[in-house]
Amino acid sequence: PYVVDYDDALFHRYDCHPNPWVRQLLGQKIDSVMRHAECVTAGNQYLAERAHKAGAKKVQIIPTVVDADRYQPKHKADAAVLTVGWIGTPQTSRYLKPLLPVFESLKQELPLRFVAVGANPKDFVGTPVEVWPWTEESEVESGQQFDIGVMPLVDSPWERGKCGYKLIQYLACGVPVVASPVGVNCEIVKEGENGRLADSAEQWHQALGAMLKAGQPRLEEMGMAGRKQVVDWYSLQAQAPRLLAAVKNAANNL
């Protein structure tokens, strides 16, 4: 017996492949793995629905988590310049590019800095975005310096399978968020409580502008609401016992 976990829509690498032969030969590859597992643990409802459709015996949603002991809020002194930040990789920083006109406009209205941790510096030359290096050791400290964390996405099958890791990182640090209303983002973001959802450039401008103008005390209040949400559900401490139980149940079927 085996337990298989998915926190990305890996099946779309095959069933959405541009080559028809790949779609034909491998389109059901992941479904077969799901179908023969004792349990499929899925990071969100989109992935869970695929497992059910594949005929999995048992499906359990266990979200992506962070270690709440490692990710901690850090008190910020009153800052004259607030920071809007993003954490990712050179491959995913493309999601930020449509927001560059929004950042340009907001920077003319408010004293702001925009930071992209882990992005390719060449992609943001001549833009308002500062690129900071990413390391595993420094990622928590980087997130703690944000006043707002952002997670823009496009609405496509692959993105609907994402599990909101960036949002969970930000919120664990007590940082409120603005995110695209795609997939699990719509569950993680509680409108007006821990952040805002924004679809178009106009909505991004309005959401970021309103939150920044509300001031640091309000941002910290929203961030702490998000921190509680992470501790209660999106933390290693909350989910490890559930994963352990899933594995034990599978082992009992030996």
N, C-alpha and C positions, 0 to 999 in steps of 0.2 A: 504493500500500500504506500501511496505517496500523497503529499500535500503540495499543491503548486500555487504560487502567489503571483499576482499581476498588479503592477502599479503603472503600467503603460499599455496602450492598445497595440500590443505587438502583432496581433492578428492582422492589423491593417498594413503591415509591411508586406503581406502576402496577398490578401484579398483586394487591396487597393493598388497593387503594383502596376506600373504602366505596361509591363510585358504580359500579354494575355496567357503565355505559356506558364509563367509563374503563378498567375491567378488560378489557372486551371489545375496545375499540379500541386500547388502548395497552399491554395486558398483556405483549405480546411485543416491545415497542419496543427494550428494551436487548438482548434476545436477538439481534435482527437486527444490531445494531451489533457484538456479540461474534462472530457467525457470519461476518461479512464482513471481520473484522480479520485481518491477517497473524499477529498475536500478541495475546493478552489477558494482561496482567500483573495478577495478583490479589493482594490483601493477605493473604488467608488461604484455607484449604481450602474453607470454605463458599462463598466467591465463585468459587473455581476450579471447584468442582463445578457451579455454575450455568453457567459458561462452557462446560464440557464438554457439559452437557446441551443447551446452545443450538447445539452443533455447531461450536464454534470450532476453527480449524485447528491452533492451537498455544496452549497455556496454560502460563504460568510463574508460580509463586508468588514474589513479591518483597514482603517485608513492609514495613509502615510503619517509617520510620527517624527517628532524630535525628542531628544532627552531634555525634559523640563528642568533638570538640575544643571545642565550645561548651558542651555539657552535661558538667560535671565534678563529682566528689564534692568536698565541702568539709568539712574537719575541724571537728567540733563539740566545743566544750568540754563537760565533764560538766555536764549540765543537771538541775536539780532538778525541772523540769517538762518532760515530753516532749510532742512535737507530732505529732498525727495530721492529715494534710492531704489536700486534694483540689484538683485544678485542672480547671476546665471553663468553662461559659458559663451565663448565666441560664436558657437553655432546657433545659440538661441537669442543673441542680442538683436537679431533682425526684427524681433517683435517690438523693440523700442523705436525703431526708425520712423514709423508712422506718427509717433508722438512728438517728434522733434519740433514741428511748427507750434505745437501746444506749449512745449517748454520755452521756446523763443518768446512767445506771446506772454506767458506768465512771468518770465524773467523781467520783462519791461514793466510789469505791473507791481511786482513784489520783490523784496530782497530774498533771493533763493539760490540754492545750488542744487544741481542734478548730478547724481553719482551712479555709475554703472560698475559694479564689482564683478570682475571676471570677463568683461567684454573685450573685444579686440580694439585696442586704442586707435588703429587706423580707420575704423568705421566711424569714429566720432570726432575726427579732426575738423576744426572749424565750427563745431556745434557747442551748445551750452553744457554738454555732458562731460563731466570728469570721469576718467576711467581709473579705477583702483584695481590692483592685482588681487587675485583670489588665492587664498591658501586655506586648507582645512583648519589650521590653527587660528587664523585671523577672521574667519567668516562670521563668528558670533560678534566679535568686537566691531566689525564693519556694520552689521545690522543694527547694533545698539546705537550707532551714531545717526541713524535715520530718524526723521520725524514722521515721514509717511513712506510706506513701501508700496511699490507698484508691480502689477503682473498683467501686462497687456498680452492678449492672444488673438489669433484669428479663429473663426468658428469653422472648424473642419473636423472630420472624423478623428484624426490623430489627437488634436487638442482636446476633444471631448473626453478622451481617455486619460488625460493628465490628472494628477492627484493633488495639485495645489501646494506642492512642497514649499515654494517661495512664500506663499501667504502664511503658511504655518510657521516658517522661520521668523518672519517679521512679527507676527502676533505673539509668538513665544517671547520675543524681546520687548513686548509691550508697545509695539509700533502699529498704529492703525494702517489700513490698506485702501488702495483703489485698484480694482481689477476688472477685466473684461467679463461679461456675463456668459461664460462658456463652461460647460461641464460642472465639475464639483465646485468651482469658484462660487456658483450661485448658492451652494450650501454653506460654504465656509464664511462668506461675507454676509454679515447681518446688517442690512441697510440702515445707516444712521447710528448703529450701535458700536461696531468695530471697524467700520469703513463704508465705502461706497462702491457701487457697480457702475461702469461707464462703457458704452458701446462706441459711439461716434466720437470724432475729435471734439465736437462741441460739448458732448457729455463729459469727456475727460477734462476739458478746460473748466467746466462748471464745477465738477466734483472736486478736483484738486484745489481750485481757487477758493471754494467755500470752506473746505477743511482748513486750508492754510490761514485764511482770514479769521477763522474761529479762534485761533491762537493756541499756544503751547499747552495751557491747562486743559483745554477741551481735547486736544490730540492725545494727551496722556490719559485722560479719562477713557477715551475710546480704545486706546491701546491696552489698558488694563482689563477692559471687558474682553478683548481678544485673548489676552494672556490667560484669563480664567477658562475660556473656551478650550484653549490648547491643553491646559492642565487636565481638564475634565475628560477630554475625548481624543485629542490629537497628540498625545504624549506617549512615550515609551512606557511610562509608569501605568497609564490607563490601559494600554493595548497588549502589553506583553503577556498578562495572564490569559487574555482571550486567545492569542495565538498559541500559547502553550496548551490550552484546552483543546484547540482544534487538532494539534499534532497528536496529543494523547488519545483523542477519540479515534483518529485514523489508525494509530498503533494498536488499539484494542480490537481492530478488525483483522489482525494477523491470524 
